[in-house]
Every structure is written in C-alpha cells, then in structure tokens.
C-alpha cells in the first residue's frame, strides 16, 4: 500500500472564521447590540484583536424578516469587521429577500454573499 502526496498547500493551516449568528427579527434598536457582540468576538477585554486576519462570517439564515433594519445591521457589521482588519463581512444563508435588498441599496458589492454555513455557531442577535 502506498500513500500519495497530500493535495493543497503544504504547511498552511486553514483559518477558522469568526462567526456571528443573527436570528429573529432585527430592529434598528438591536443594531448597536449586534455590533457590540461582534466587537466582543473580535477583541479581548484589553482591546487587543484576538485573531488578526481571521475572516468574519455572519449567518443570517435565521432572520424572520428581511427589511431595511437588517440591511443597516449588515452595513454596520461590515464596518466593524473592516475596522478590525478582517476585510469584508461574509454573509451565509442569505434569504433571497435580503439578497435583493442588498442589490437594491448597493451593498452587494460591499459584503461577500455566500450560500453555505460558516463555522461553529456563535452569538445570537434579535
């Protein structure tokens, strides 16, 4: 029995993204709390970035209603991720209604929209 070479890049570890799960109905009043929750995932209590270079995934598959409050939340969460050096916010499990709203307001080019789920579920917005 012989073993072939592994495919992929040698000595490169896959980076685990930071995952924020947003569920329920997002109101404008909930947006600052969601941003604070993402900041708490990104930074330790001393204000140091926990994992520089880690991607930021936001699972929005559990939202009840896609409206402009959710679009505002996505935009502000994207800013938090960008300020932390994580680049663009990646959305997972995006409902078609949210995709259309993001296209309409021009945010589809600001966030990455993916179809699959991110890593482990962390956080809960409402």
C-alpha positions as CSV (number, residue, x, y, z in Angstrom):
1,X,0.0,0.0,0.0
2,X,1.3,3.4,-0.9
3,X,0.2,6.9,0.1
4,X,0.3,9.7,-2.4
5,X,1.2,13.3,-1.6
6,X,-1.5,15.4,0.1
7,X,-3.1,17.9,-2.2
8,X,-3.2,21.6,-1.2
9,X,-0.6,23.9,0.2
10,X,2.0,22.4,2.5
11,X,2.3,23.8,6.0
12,X,-0.7,26.1,5.6
13,X,-3.4,25.8,8.3
14,X,-7.0,26.7,7.4
15,X,-8.1,29.8,9.3
16,X,-11.3,29.4,11.3
17,X,-13.5,32.4,10.7
18,X,-15.2,34.3,13.5
19,X,-19.0,33.6,13.2
20,X,-21.9,35.8,14.3
21,X,-25.3,34.2,14.0
22,X,-28.2,36.6,13.6
23,X,-31.7,35.3,14.3
24,X,-35.2,36.6,14.8
25,X,-36.3,40.0,13.7
26,X,-33.6,42.6,13.6
27,X,-34.8,46.1,14.7
28,X,-32.9,49.3,14.4
29,X,-32.6,49.3,18.2
30,X,-30.9,45.9,18.0
31,X,-28.2,47.1,15.6
32,X,-25.8,48.6,18.2
33,X,-26.0,45.4,20.3
34,X,-25.1,43.3,17.3
35,X,-22.1,45.5,16.6
36,X,-21.0,45.3,20.2
37,X,-21.4,41.5,20.1
38,X,-19.2,41.3,17.0
39,X,-16.6,43.5,18.7
40,X,-16.6,41.2,21.7
41,X,-15.9,38.3,19.4
42,X,-13.1,40.2,17.6
43,X,-11.4,41.8,20.6
44,X,-10.3,40.6,24.0
45,X,-11.2,42.6,27.2
46,X,-8.0,44.6,26.9
47,X,-8.9,45.7,23.4
48,X,-6.4,43.6,21.5
49,X,-7.5,41.8,18.4
50,X,-8.0,38.2,19.2
51,X,-7.2,36.6,15.8
52,X,-5.7,39.1,13.3
53,X,-6.5,38.0,9.8
54,X,-9.4,35.8,10.7
55,X,-12.4,36.2,8.4
56,X,-15.8,37.3,9.8
57,X,-18.8,35.3,8.8
58,X,-22.4,36.4,9.6
59,X,-25.1,33.7,9.3
60,X,-28.4,35.4,8.6
61,X,-30.4,32.2,7.8
62,X,-32.4,32.6,11.0
63,X,-33.7,36.1,10.4
64,X,-37.5,36.4,10.3
65,X,-37.9,39.4,8.1
66,X,-35.5,41.0,5.6
67,X,-36.0,44.7,5.8
68,X,-34.0,47.9,5.9
69,X,-33.2,47.4,9.6
70,X,-31.4,44.2,8.7
71,X,-29.7,46.0,5.8
72,X,-28.5,48.6,8.2
73,X,-27.2,45.9,10.6
74,X,-25.3,44.2,7.7
75,X,-23.7,47.5,6.7
76,X,-22.6,48.4,10.2
77,X,-21.4,44.9,10.9
78,X,-19.4,45.1,7.8
79,X,-17.8,48.3,9.1
80,X,-16.9,46.7,12.4
81,X,-15.3,43.7,10.5
82,X,-13.3,46.1,8.2
83,X,-12.1,48.2,11.1
84,X,-10.8,45.1,12.8
85,X,-8.7,44.3,9.8
86,X,-10.9,41.3,8.8
87,X,-11.7,42.8,5.4
88,X,-15.2,42.2,4.1
89,X,-18.0,40.6,6.0
90,X,-19.1,37.3,4.5
91,X,-22.8,36.6,4.7
92,X,-24.0,33.0,5.0
93,X,-27.5,31.5,4.4
94,X,-28.8,34.7,2.8
95,X,-32.5,34.8,2.2
96,X,-33.5,35.8,-1.4
97,X,-35.3,38.9,0.0
98,X,-32.2,40.1,1.7
99,X,-30.1,39.5,-1.4
100,X,-32.5,41.7,-3.4
101,X,-32.4,44.4,-0.8
102,X,-28.6,44.4,-0.7
103,X,-28.6,44.6,-4.5
104,X,-31.1,47.5,-4.4
105,X,-29.2,49.6,-2.0
106,X,-25.8,48.9,-3.5
107,X,-24.3,46.8,-0.6
108,X,-24.0,43.6,-2.6
109,X,-20.5,44.8,-3.6
110,X,-19.5,45.7,0.0
111,X,-20.2,42.3,1.6
112,X,-19.5,38.8,0.3
113,X,-22.6,36.8,-0.1
114,X,-22.2,33.0,0.2
115,X,-24.6,30.2,0.3
116,X,-23.1,27.8,2.8
117,X,-22.9,27.9,6.6
118,X,-19.9,29.3,8.4
119,X,-18.1,27.5,11.2
120,X,-19.5,26.9,14.7
121,X,-22.5,29.0,15.7
122,X,-21.5,31.9,17.9
123,X,-23.7,34.7,19.1
124,X,-27.4,35.5,18.8
125,X,-29.0,38.7,17.7
126,X,-32.6,39.6,18.0
